[in-house]
């Protein structure tokens, strides 16, 4: 999609991090921007920031895991700007880290509500109109966790593998239909966002009585060095904008996971044991 001026982008999880960077990037291209996020105060501040680049902005408080809330997002978008042209299904949370037997039902529900159902609802709300017009682009934020299977991230891995396969399936369906609607799958590695503090937005009914996270032995080491290799959200936004303009499916943020991804694929081809070991951020420290 090369002509963005005057068109409309909808971005979930846009009050901070990558979503906010996407909003600024598309807004700078002359697009109307619908910013959706569950944090009302942060959303107002972020919307004002995007408006400062000259964009027309509609902030919509949205719980992406809630069907009615996502329906409202679609209705608000159409009422303000007509149909959406770019939809970034970006909202995400990181569940507590630890062995799967330590994860509660609430951990799984919360993670899947946001990371998986947010994508499902977004496709349900916006895709039909795009296909009817034969125009549009959907960007699904998965993760390198959706292409690998590192330990201690059971709920997060599952949600991101699901997001990646939904993106691939949608791409195949659109190709089979001969549609001009496009889809991209963003698979970021380390990016400087607030996802590590996602617990602040966990619904009360899905909180654990004991919120202490299991000790995996070396998380503190990564926390202390994370800022040294995390990519700024603005750089990821540049990659997303380029992929939309060039109609590219895969969007990688770095090369650090090329080897782990290829090792996983080879293990499938050769029917050998899955190779992922250690913490998911270890590829950065091994170089």
N, C-alpha and C positions, 0 to 999 in steps of 0.2 A: 504494500500500500504506500505509494509514493506521495500522494497529495493529501496532507493532513490538515491543512488550513481550514478552519471552520467546522471540522468534524468533531466527534465527541468520543472521549475516552473515559471509561469507568474503571476505577482501581480500588480493589478491596485491600484492607490493611494499610491505608494510605496516610495515617496520622504520624507515621515515623518510618525510619529505616528505608528499605528499598521502595516501598509503596509511595512514600513521600517523594523520593527521588524520581520515580516514574512520573508522578504528577507534575513535578517541576519540568521534567524533560518534555513531556507531551504539551504542557502548557506553553513552553517556550516556542513550540512549533506552531502556535496559533490555534490549538485545539481547545474546545470546551472540556472541562475536567470535572467529572463526578467523583468525589472523594468519599469513600465508605470506610468507616471504622467503628469499633465498639466503644472507643474512648471519646466521649463527647467533648470534653475540654481540650484535649490534645488535638482533636480533629478541627476545632475552631481555630486554634493557633496555626496548625498546618495549612488550613485553607487560606488564611490571611497571607501566609508566606508564599503560596502558589499564586495568589492574586497579585502579589507584588511583581511578578514577572510579566504581568499583562494578561493573564488568562482569565476567562470567565469560569468561575468555580461554583459548584453546588456540593456542599458537604451534607452527607446523609448518614446519620448514626445507624449502624447496621451490625447485627449479629449474624455473621455469615452461616452459622450452623442452624439458624432458625428459618424455616420455610417462609413464614409470613413476613419476616424482616427482609429477606431477599426479594420477595415479591414486591414489597414496598420500594426497594431500591430500583427495581425495573420500572415501576410506575412513575416514580419521581424523575427518573432519567428521561422517560418518554414525554412526560408533561413539560419538562424544562427545555429539552433540546431535540426531541424526536428520538430517532433510533440511535443506539450505540454503534460505533464503528470499530473501536478497540476496547476489549474487555480484558483487564489483567486480574486474574483470580490469584491474588497474592497473599491474602491473610494467612498467617500461620502461627503455631505455637510449638514450643518444645516441652514435651512431657518430662517428668523427673527421670534422671538417669539411673539405671541400675538393672540388675538381673530381672528377667521377666516375672519371676515368681514374687518379686517385691512390688510390682506395679498393681495398683488397685483397679477395680472396675471403673472408678471415676477417672483415673489417669487415661485409660483407653477411651472412654466416652468423650472426654474433653478434647483429646488429641484428634480423634476421628471426626468429631463435630466440626472442628475448625478446618483442619487440613484436608479432609476428604469431603465432608458434606458441603463445605464452602465452595468447593469446585463443582460438585454435582448440582447444587442449587444455581450457581452462576451459569452453567451450561443450560440448564432447564429454562432459566429466565430470559437469557439473551440470544441463544443460538437460533431459534426458529425464525426470529425476525431477520437475522443476518442471512440465513439461507434463502428466505423469501426474497430478499433484495439482491442476493448473490454477491454480497460484499461484506467484508468485515475480517477482523483478526482477533483471535483469542490467545492470550498468553497465560499459561498455567505454570505457577511456581512450584516446581518439585524440589529436588535437592540432589546432591551427590549421594545422600542417604537413600534415594530412590533408585540408585544404580549400583549400590553396594549393600552389604549387610553386616556392618560392624556391630560388635556386641554392645549391650547395655542401652540400646536405643530401640527396643522392640516396637513400642507404639509409634514412635516417630518414623522409623524405617517403614513400617507397614503403611502408614498414611502417605508417605512420599513415593513408595513403590506404586501405590494405587493411583496417585496423581500422575505419575509418569505414564502408566499404562492407559489411563483415561486419555491423556494427550495423544498417545500413539494411536489408540483406537479411533479417536475423533479424526485424526489426520487420515486414517485409512478410509473411514466412512465418507469423508468429504471428497477424497480422491475417487472413490467408487461412484459417487453421485455426480462427478464432473463439476463440483462446486468451486467457485472462486473464493469462498471463505477459507481463510488460512488459520493455522494454529501453530504456536511455538511452545516448546517445553524448556523452561529455565531450570537449570540444575546447578545452583550456586554451591560453592564451597564455603569458606569462611568469609563472611561479610559483616561489617560493623553495624549491626542492627540491635534492636532491643529484645530480640526473641529470647535471649537468655533470662530476661525478666518477665516472661509471659505470664507467670503466676499472678501478677497483679490484675489480670483480666479474667482469671478463672471464675466461673459462676459459683455462687455460694453453695448451690446444691450439688456441685461436682467437686468440692474441696474435700481433702482428706482430713480426718481427725488428727492424724499424726503426719505432719508435712515434712518430716526430716527425710532427706534423700540418702539412699545407701551410699557408702563410701566405696568408690571404685579404685582408690589407691593413688591416682596421680592427676586428678582433675585440676587441682590447684596449680600444678605446673603449667597447664595449658591456659588457665585463666590469667596467669601472670604474663604470658607471652602472646596472648591472642591479638592484641592490638598491633603487634609487630608484623603480622602477615595478613590480617583481615583486610579485604578490599573495601574501599569506600563505596557506599550505595550509589553515589553519582556515577561511578565508573560502570557499575552494573546497569544503570539506567541507559547509559550510552550504548551498551551492548544490546539491550532490549530494543531500543529505538532502531538501531541498525538492522536487527533481525526482522522487525516489522516492515521496514522499508524494503528490505531485500527478500521478504517472504521465506525466511529460513526457519526450519523446525527446531533444531537443537541450539540452545544458548548456554555455553559454558563460561564460567567466570575465571577459570585458570586451568593450568595443565597438570596440577598436582595429583589429580585422581585418574589420569590416563592409565597409568599402570595398574592400580587397583581394579578399575573397571574392566580392563582387558584380561586381568587375571581371573576375575569372576566369570567372564564370558568363556574363557578357555576351560575353566573347571566344569562348566555346563556342557561344553562340546565334548570334553574328554571323560565326563561322568566321574570326576574326582571330587574330593571334599571341598566345601567352600573355603576360600583362602583368607577372608577378612579376620584379622586379629588385632587386639589392642584398641585404643580409642580412635574415633573417627578422624580426629585432627592430627594423628601421628604422621601422615604423609608430609605435613609442613615441616616438622622437626627432623625428619629423616633426610632432608635435602641440605 
